């Protein structure tokens, strides 16, 4: 993370992901949370929802999550009670959607559309806002923000499954090299592992004499 970016920042940005042990964000045919959510984890999610995050997401995640949130509010949705409550609760929280294809006004409540470059927009948000920012899914957006040196915290909840045959959305594809300083860890329900780090983007492997700092990151993806 670049020193100039960190020094100018008022709002802290966290990339927040759930992940299988082999690095996938989802898997075909598996239920939400891989069917492994438990009371400790669900209680922690409720507490996190009270911290006043503004969520950042791309167009694909917006389309998926807004539809799921609407479906979860309908009678006989098929979602579990906890999963439905999580999805419907997202309607009440502030969200910033980065897209060049969506059009305002967005139908999901409390959603703000940004059509310009996501990295530039988030740089300005970090400078001018004071409340915490967090990504919501949106793997390409997470990758762009991390590569640009804008991420203050990188948090994972690792689920103890290997989805080698059915896994989709390999999280780390296209990432730069990153060193991670652990600042928090916790186990939920005896099986889910929370890992939270301060990330530093590298220009190459540490043993090669690479300097730490802000690399030439890929353009942001917000289609």
N, C-alpha and C positions, 0 to 999 in steps of 0.2 A: 504494500500500500504506500503510495507516494507521500512524502512528508508534507508537501504543500497542500495536497488534498486533505489530509487529516487535520492540519492546522486550521484550515478554513472552515471545517465542518462544524455545524451546529447540531444537525440531526444525525443519529447513528443508523447505519444501514446493516441489516442482517440478511444473509442468504440462509433460508430455512428449508430443509429438504427432508423427506422420508425416503429410505433407501433399503433395498435388499442387501444381503451380505455380499452379493456379487455385483453390486453397483447399479441396479436397475430401479427406476422410479415407479414402475408398474409391471403387471404381468397379466397376460390374457387368461381369463377364466377365474382369476383369484378375486375374492371380495375386497372391499376397501380395507386399508390397513393390513392387508394379507390375512384378515380374520384373526389377528393377534392382539387387538386392542384390549386393554384391561382397565380396571377401575383407577389404578394409580395414574396411568397415562391419560385417561380421559379427564380426570380431575386436574391434572397439570395443564391440559389443553384449555380447560375452562378458565383457569387462572391466567394463562397467557392471553386469552381473549379479552381480559379486563385491563390490559396494559396500554391500550390506546394506540396500537400500531396502525399506520397507514400501509395498506398492502399494494405492492407493485406487481403487475402482471402484463403479459402479452396478449395478443388477440386470440390465439388458439385456446389458451387457458381461460380467458374471459368467456368465450363461447361455450366451452365445456362446463365450467363451474357455474355460470349463470343459469344454464339449462338444468344442471343437477340441483341447484338451489331451488329453482321453481318447481321441479318435479318432487323434491323432498317435502315441499309445503302442501302438496296435494294429498288427499286422503287415499290410503292404500298404495303408497308410493313404492313399497318394497324395500326401502332403506331401513336399517335397524334404527332404534330410537336414538342412540347416541350419534350415529352417522347423520341421521336426518336433522338433529338439533344443530350439529356443527355446520351443515350445509345451509340451513335456513338462517342461522345466525350471521352468516357472511353478508347478508343483504344489509345489515345495519351498520357495518363498519366501513370507513372510508377506503376507497380503492382508486388507484391511478392505473389506467390502461394505456399501453403504448401500442399504437397501430396506425398504419398508413391506409388500411382498407376499411376499418369500421367508420361509422359516421355518427356524429352527435345529433340528438341526445342519446346516450346509452340507456337501455331499458332497465338494467339491473340497478336498483337504488344505490345512491351514494358512490357512483362510479364517474370519475373524471377522465375524459379522453385527451391524450397527448399524441399529436400526429407527427411531431418532429423527432429528432434523434434522441433516443432514450438515454444515452450516456450524458449528453449535454443537459437534458432535462433533469436527470437525477443529480448531476453535479450542482445544479442550481437549487434543487430541493434540499440537498444536504447543507447548502450555504444559508438558505433563508428559513428553513423550518426547524422547529425544536423538538417535535414529537418523534418517536422511533419509527423507522421505516423497515419493512420486511417484505421479501419476495413471497409470492404465492405460486408454487409450481414454476412454470415458465423457464424451462431449462436453458434455452438460448439467451434469454434476457439475463439470467443469473451468470452465465458464462461471459457475456459482454461486460456486465458491471464488475465482475471479478477481474477480468483482464485489464480493465481500465483503472484498477486500483481504488475503486470506490467502496469496497466491502470492508466493514469494520469487524464483523463477526460472521463466521461460517459455521452453521449449526446443522447437525445431522441427528436423526433418530434412526438407528440401524435395527432392522427387523431380521430375526434369525431364520431367514429362508434363503435358499439358492434357487433362482428361477432361470436356470440355464436354457431350458427348452421354451419357456413361455415369456421370459422377460422382455420388456419393451422400454425404450427410452433410456439408453445407457448414459448415466449422468455425466461422466467425466470426459466423454468424447469431445475433442477440440479444446480442452482446457490448457492453459499455460502451465509451466512448472510453478508450484506453490509450496512454500514452507508453512507449517501450521504449528502455532503455539497453543497448547491446550489450556483453557481457562476454566472449564467446567466439564464434569462427567457425572452421569447418574444412571441407575438401572431402574426401569419401571416394571412392576409386576414380575420380577425375577427373570425377564427375558428380553426386554427392549432396552437398547443402550443409547442414551443421549451423549453426544460428543460435541462440545463447542470450542471453537478455535479462534484465535486472531490470525488471519491469513496475511502472508507477504508474498507477492508475486515475484518470481525470479525470471531472469532472462535466459537461464539455462541451469543445468545441474550444479549444485554448490561446489562439487569437487573440481569443476572445470574453470574455476575462477570467475564465474559469472557474477556480475554486479546485481544487487537487489534493486528493485525499483519498478517503475511503470513501463511495461513493454508496449510494443506496437500491437494493440489488441485488434481483433476482428471487428467489423462494423456491427452495430447492434441489430438484432432481428426483432421486429415488432409488426410483422405483416398480419 
